[in-house]
Amino acid sequence: MKKILLLLLLTIPAQAAKPEANQILWKAWYLYTVAGVAQGYFEEILEKRPGDNHLALTQRWVETEGGRAETYIGSVAVDNTNLTPVAFFSERKGPRVYKIDGRAKAGKLDMTFKPIKPTGKNTKKTVVLGPNVLLSNFVPLKLSRHEASAGTLNFSAVEEDAKDGNFDSRTGSAEVFGVTKEIKGVACRKSIVEFEGVAGEWWVTKEGKLCELSIPASKSKLELTTESEAKKALGN
């Protein structure tokens, strides 16, 4: 009898493992200032999607440049060492309206810039993907995964919301240091990043969340804040 029961159990198909649920890794608010004057703010959300082995990062910007504007940016990358681009989408609404769409296929990232206001002709560009090409919103995560002892980090980044229309890849390099400081209650590591010849000081957590970014040449700064502080600074 025991042998028969065992044979019956062996014929029962094993239940398929439930796919791991998506996980929000963080939600953060940032204030953008120039020469100490608030120019905008945004909320950032990073989601881990184990089913696709993807990371999805979204930003919702509010800015005062040239009149109040709101921009939504969605960036998706493979959760691997290279943070390989999968797709991105950017939509800006305000005095100027446009959409930018990027899709990776067959080792290339095909992008389309669609001007809506003022109207204009669509612009298309293609970037060949390689181990050093990533979407700009994933640069902090790339910095967090780079060991200070590994030397200079060289990369090319595609700006998902390139206001100048130059949404192809731009070269960058970074020196990551062991120096840390506490910002808004979290430990952040220092990096000096040069992007298209412009140097900036970046502070990033070990998980890859940006704490602070300052660019002396333009007196601009991004820093962690709260939702209420961000909206108050912009008079919302």
ZALUM-856741 format. One record per residue (C-alpha): residue number from 1; residue in three letters; x, y, z. Coordinates in nm, 3 decimals, m for minus. Example, Ala and Ser with C-alpha at 12.3 -4.5 7.8 and 13.67 -1.06 7.14 Angstrom:
! ZALUM-856741
{bake 1 'ala' {1.230 m0.450 0.780}}
{bake 2 'ser' {1.367 m0.106 0.714}}
This chain:
! ZALUM-856741
{bake 1 'met' {0.000 0.000 0.000}}
{bake 2 'lys' {0.280 0.245 0.092}}
{bake 3 'lys' {0.448 0.174 m0.240}}
{bake 4 'ile' {0.128 0.249 m0.431}}
{bake 5 'leu' {0.078 0.579 m0.244}}
{bake 6 'leu' {0.434 0.682 m0.319}}
{bake 7 'leu' {0.386 0.611 m0.690}}
{bake 8 'leu' {0.066 0.817 m0.689}}
{bake 9 'leu' {0.243 1.112 m0.524}}
{bake 10 'leu' {0.521 1.100 m0.780}}
{bake 11 'thr' {0.268 1.133 m1.063}}
{bake 12 'ile' {0.115 1.453 m0.918}}
{bake 13 'pro' {0.270 1.752 m1.107}}
{bake 14 'ala' {0.459 1.995 m0.885}}
{bake 15 'gln' {0.296 2.334 m0.843}}
{bake 16 'ala' {0.474 2.607 m1.034}}
{bake 17 'ala' {0.650 2.852 m0.807}}
{bake 18 'lys' {0.472 3.184 m0.778}}
{bake 19 'pro' {0.662 3.463 m0.954}}
{bake 20 'glu' {0.834 3.702 m0.719}}
{bake 21 'ala' {0.631 4.020 m0.676}}
{bake 22 'asn' {0.754 4.358 m0.793}}
{bake 23 'gln' {0.925 4.555 m0.517}}
{bake 24 'ile' {0.951 4.929 m0.460}}
{bake 25 'leu' {1.316 4.987 m0.364}}
{bake 26 'trp' {1.265 5.354 m0.280}}
{bake 27 'lys' {1.053 5.664 m0.318}}
{bake 28 'ala' {1.237 5.995 m0.284}}
{bake 29 'trp' {1.180 6.367 m0.336}}
{bake 30 'tyr' {1.443 6.610 m0.466}}
{bake 31 'leu' {1.475 6.987 m0.483}}
{bake 32 'tyr' {1.654 7.152 m0.775}}
{bake 33 'thr' {1.817 7.491 m0.713}}
{bake 34 'val' {2.039 7.731 m0.909}}
{bake 35 'ala' {2.246 7.977 m0.706}}
{bake 36 'gly' {2.035 7.881 m0.406}}
{bake 37 'val' {1.704 7.965 m0.574}}
{bake 38 'ala' {1.449 7.686 m0.619}}
{bake 39 'gln' {1.386 7.604 m0.985}}
{bake 40 'gly' {1.203 7.274 m0.957}}
{bake 41 'tyr' {1.146 6.948 m0.777}}
{bake 42 'phe' {1.070 6.588 m0.862}}
{bake 43 'glu' {0.962 6.258 m0.711}}
{bake 44 'glu' {1.161 5.946 m0.799}}
{bake 45 'ile' {1.049 5.584 m0.762}}
{bake 46 'leu' {1.267 5.279 m0.828}}
{bake 47 'glu' {1.094 4.945 m0.875}}
{bake 48 'lys' {1.250 4.601 m0.904}}
{bake 49 'arg' {1.066 4.365 m1.142}}
{bake 50 'pro' {1.203 4.013 m1.084}}
{bake 51 'gly' {0.972 3.853 m1.341}}
{bake 52 'asp' {1.145 4.043 m1.623}}
{bake 53 'asn' {1.476 4.094 m1.441}}
{bake 54 'his' {1.422 4.467 m1.493}}
{bake 55 'leu' {1.458 4.785 m1.290}}
{bake 56 'ala' {1.204 5.059 m1.360}}
{bake 57 'leu' {1.275 5.415 m1.253}}
{bake 58 'thr' {1.016 5.691 m1.283}}
{bake 59 'gln' {1.046 6.064 m1.221}}
{bake 60 'arg' {0.780 6.334 m1.214}}
{bake 61 'trp' {0.930 6.682 m1.247}}
{bake 62 'val' {0.779 7.025 m1.181}}
{bake 63 'glu' {0.989 7.320 m1.304}}
{bake 64 'thr' {0.958 7.696 m1.347}}
{bake 65 'glu' {1.205 7.733 m1.634}}
{bake 66 'gly' {1.036 7.935 m1.911}}
{bake 67 'gly' {0.700 7.899 m1.735}}
{bake 68 'arg' {0.565 7.616 m1.526}}
{bake 69 'ala' {0.632 7.278 m1.686}}
{bake 70 'glu' {0.574 6.919 m1.580}}
{bake 71 'thr' {0.772 6.625 m1.713}}
{bake 72 'tyr' {0.719 6.253 m1.671}}
{bake 73 'ile' {1.016 6.022 m1.732}}
{bake 74 'gly' {1.009 5.642 m1.725}}
{bake 75 'ser' {1.332 5.446 m1.763}}
{bake 76 'val' {1.373 5.067 m1.773}}
{bake 77 'ala' {1.701 4.872 m1.762}}
{bake 78 'val' {1.805 4.511 m1.721}}
{bake 79 'asp' {1.904 4.437 m1.361}}
{bake 80 'asn' {2.256 4.329 m1.456}}
{bake 81 'thr' {2.609 4.463 m1.414}}
{bake 82 'asn' {2.582 4.686 m1.721}}
{bake 83 'leu' {2.227 4.812 m1.645}}
{bake 84 'thr' {2.154 4.751 m2.012}}
{bake 85 'pro' {1.887 4.989 m2.147}}
{bake 86 'val' {1.548 4.836 m2.229}}
{bake 87 'ala' {1.328 5.138 m2.296}}
{bake 88 'phe' {1.242 5.489 m2.186}}
{bake 89 'phe' {0.971 5.746 m2.233}}
{bake 90 'ser' {0.966 6.118 m2.163}}
{bake 91 'glu' {0.674 6.358 m2.192}}
{bake 92 'arg' {0.695 6.729 m2.116}}
{bake 93 'lys' {0.391 6.954 m2.076}}
{bake 94 'gly' {0.395 7.331 m2.042}}
{bake 95 'pro' {0.487 7.622 m2.272}}
{bake 96 'arg' {0.684 7.364 m2.468}}
{bake 97 'val' {0.541 7.015 m2.526}}
{bake 98 'tyr' {0.723 6.710 m2.659}}
{bake 99 'lys' {0.763 6.335 m2.626}}
{bake 100 'ile' {1.076 6.121 m2.649}}
{bake 101 'asp' {1.051 5.746 m2.694}}
{bake 102 'gly' {1.337 5.495 m2.685}}
{bake 103 'arg' {1.324 5.119 m2.745}}
{bake 104 'ala' {1.609 4.869 m2.740}}
{bake 105 'lys' {1.615 4.602 m3.008}}
{bake 106 'ala' {1.887 4.386 m3.160}}
{bake 107 'gly' {2.167 4.561 m2.970}}
{bake 108 'lys' {2.051 4.912 m3.059}}
{bake 109 'leu' {1.847 5.184 m2.888}}
{bake 110 'asp' {1.614 5.349 m3.138}}
{bake 111 'met' {1.484 5.690 m3.027}}
{bake 112 'thr' {1.226 5.933 m3.158}}
{bake 113 'phe' {1.184 6.297 m3.055}}
{bake 114 'lys' {0.829 6.422 m3.122}}
{bake 115 'pro' {0.777 6.801 m3.094}}
{bake 116 'ile' {0.413 6.884 m3.025}}
{bake 117 'lys' {0.423 7.251 m2.923}}
{bake 118 'pro' {0.555 7.417 m3.126}}
{bake 119 'thr' {0.486 7.156 m3.390}}
{bake 120 'gly' {0.775 7.018 m3.587}}
{bake 121 'lys' {0.917 6.719 m3.766}}
{bake 122 'asn' {1.000 6.405 m3.570}}
{bake 123 'thr' {1.371 6.339 m3.519}}
{bake 124 'lys' {1.509 5.986 m3.501}}
{bake 125 'lys' {1.842 5.869 m3.362}}
{bake 126 'thr' {2.001 5.531 m3.292}}
{bake 127 'val' {2.266 5.439 m3.037}}
{bake 128 'val' {2.455 5.110 m3.053}}
{bake 129 'leu' {2.437 4.947 m2.712}}
{bake 130 'gly' {2.751 4.822 m2.544}}
{bake 131 'pro' {2.870 4.739 m2.192}}
{bake 132 'asn' {2.932 5.108 m2.111}}
{bake 133 'val' {2.607 5.255 m2.247}}
{bake 134 'leu' {2.326 5.324 m2.000}}
{bake 135 'leu' {2.032 5.554 m1.942}}
{bake 136 'ser' {2.128 5.868 m1.750}}
{bake 137 'asn' {1.883 5.806 m1.465}}
{bake 138 'phe' {2.073 5.488 m1.379}}
{bake 139 'val' {2.412 5.662 m1.340}}
{bake 140 'pro' {2.378 5.685 m0.957}}
{bake 141 'leu' {2.311 5.310 m0.940}}
{bake 142 'lys' {2.614 5.248 m1.162}}
{bake 143 'leu' {2.827 5.460 m0.926}}
{bake 144 'ser' {2.706 5.266 m0.622}}
{bake 145 'arg' {2.816 4.937 m0.780}}
{bake 146 'his' {3.164 5.062 m0.870}}
{bake 147 'glu' {3.441 4.991 m0.620}}
{bake 148 'ala' {3.664 5.287 m0.537}}
{bake 149 'ser' {3.969 5.064 m0.586}}
{bake 150 'ala' {3.861 4.978 m0.943}}
{bake 151 'gly' {3.984 5.310 m1.084}}
{bake 152 'thr' {3.805 5.540 m1.328}}
{bake 153 'leu' {3.457 5.445 m1.440}}
{bake 154 'asn' {3.397 5.533 m1.806}}
{bake 155 'phe' {3.048 5.529 m1.952}}
{bake 156 'ser' {2.814 5.674 m2.214}}
{bake 157 'ala' {2.470 5.789 m2.104}}
{bake 158 'val' {2.154 5.866 m2.295}}
{bake 159 'glu' {1.964 6.160 m2.145}}
{bake 160 'glu' {1.599 6.060 m2.141}}
{bake 161 'asp' {1.483 6.422 m2.125}}
{bake 162 'ala' {1.739 6.611 m2.328}}
{bake 163 'lys' {1.586 6.959 m2.353}}
{bake 164 'asp' {1.844 7.059 m2.614}}
{bake 165 'gly' {1.719 6.783 m2.845}}
{bake 166 'asn' {2.056 6.610 m2.826}}
{bake 167 'phe' {1.916 6.284 m2.693}}
{bake 168 'asp' {2.189 6.055 m2.825}}
{bake 169 'ser' {2.459 5.918 m2.593}}
{bake 170 'arg' {2.707 6.146 m2.415}}
{bake 171 'thr' {3.038 6.042 m2.268}}
{bake 172 'gly' {3.116 6.053 m1.900}}
{bake 173 'ser' {3.371 5.937 m1.645}}
{bake 174 'ala' {3.372 5.908 m1.268}}
{bake 175 'glu' {3.614 5.880 m0.981}}
{bake 176 'val' {3.453 5.703 m0.686}}
{bake 177 'phe' {3.593 5.767 m0.339}}
{bake 178 'gly' {3.565 5.591 m0.006}}
{bake 179 'val' {3.462 5.920 0.157}}
{bake 180 'thr' {3.111 5.916 0.304}}
{bake 181 'lys' {2.887 6.165 0.481}}
{bake 182 'glu' {2.537 6.156 0.624}}
{bake 183 'ile' {2.268 6.332 0.424}}
{bake 184 'lys' {1.907 6.329 0.545}}
{bake 185 'gly' {1.991 6.049 0.785}}
{bake 186 'val' {2.156 5.813 0.534}}
{bake 187 'ala' {2.520 5.741 0.457}}
{bake 188 'cys' {2.624 5.860 0.110}}
{bake 189 'arg' {2.950 5.802 m0.081}}
{bake 190 'lys' {3.129 6.068 m0.282}}
{bake 191 'ser' {3.200 6.057 m0.657}}
{bake 192 'ile' {3.336 6.320 m0.894}}
{bake 193 'val' {3.159 6.278 m1.227}}
{bake 194 'glu' {3.253 6.451 m1.551}}
{bake 195 'phe' {2.975 6.447 m1.808}}
{bake 196 'glu' {3.043 6.602 m2.148}}
{bake 197 'gly' {3.328 6.806 m1.996}}
{bake 198 'val' {3.123 6.938 m1.701}}
{bake 199 'ala' {3.230 6.819 m1.356}}
{bake 200 'gly' {2.995 6.755 m1.068}}
{bake 201 'glu' {3.009 6.618 m0.716}}
{bake 202 'trp' {2.772 6.326 m0.658}}
{bake 203 'trp' {2.676 6.166 m0.327}}
{bake 204 'val' {2.505 5.825 m0.357}}
{bake 205 'thr' {2.390 5.559 m0.109}}
{bake 206 'lys' {2.522 5.204 m0.129}}
{bake 207 'glu' {2.182 5.105 m0.275}}
{bake 208 'gly' {2.220 5.356 m0.559}}
{bake 209 'lys' {1.988 5.634 m0.447}}
{bake 210 'leu' {2.114 5.984 m0.520}}
{bake 211 'cys' {2.156 6.198 m0.207}}
{bake 212 'glu' {2.302 6.514 m0.356}}
{bake 213 'leu' {2.447 6.640 m0.685}}
{bake 214 'ser' {2.615 6.977 m0.728}}
{bake 215 'ile' {2.770 7.135 m1.039}}
{bake 216 'pro' {2.989 7.436 m0.949}}
{bake 217 'ala' {3.007 7.570 m1.307}}
{bake 218 'ser' {2.631 7.634 m1.317}}
{bake 219 'lys' {2.580 7.676 m0.941}}
{bake 220 'ser' {2.310 7.411 m0.969}}
{bake 221 'lys' {2.222 7.150 m0.711}}
{bake 222 'leu' {1.994 6.853 m0.659}}
{bake 223 'glu' {1.934 6.739 m0.304}}
{bake 224 'leu' {1.715 6.500 m0.111}}
{bake 225 'thr' {1.417 6.664 0.053}}
{bake 226 'thr' {1.058 6.589 0.153}}
{bake 227 'glu' {0.742 6.635 m0.051}}
{bake 228 'ser' {0.622 6.924 0.166}}
{bake 229 'glu' {0.961 7.101 0.159}}
{bake 230 'ala' {0.988 7.062 m0.219}}
{bake 231 'lys' {0.645 7.205 m0.291}}
{bake 232 'lys' {0.687 7.483 m0.037}}
{bake 233 'ala' {1.015 7.593 m0.198}}
{bake 234 'leu' {0.837 7.635 m0.532}}
{bake 235 'gly' {0.539 7.810 m0.378}}
{bake 236 'asn' {0.295 7.523 m0.427}}
